Amino acid sequence: MNVVWTDHAQRRLAEWSRRREITREAIEAIVRSPDQVVAGHAGLQVAQSKMENGLWRVPFFDLEGGRKIVTVYWTSRINRYWEE
């Protein structure tokens, strides 16, 4: 699966890399094989994976043959976003 990054997503990754030591490869792994995908705003989907006592959320939209990452963020508020 091809993964495309927006400029915004790349800037957010750089910020989170400093704060949480997450790598580009780890985020792409989440998008390719998330623990869960939930509906987001404006037709986006959100790939989610539990890690580091929190939740990585990666909003994206599908492209032909891949996914385009819109942004990346980590939250400790798992219960707010996780769908059972």
Sequence and secondary structure as in RCSB ss.txt:
>XXXX:A:sequence
MNVVWTDHAQRRLAEWSRRREITREAIEAIVRSPDQVVAGHAGLQVAQSKMENGLWRVPFFDLEGGRKIVTVYWT
SRINRYWEE
>XXXX:A:secstr
 EEEE HHHHHHHHHHHHHH   HHHHHHHHHS SEEEE GGG EEEEEEETTEEEEEEEEEETTEEEE   EEE
S HHHH   
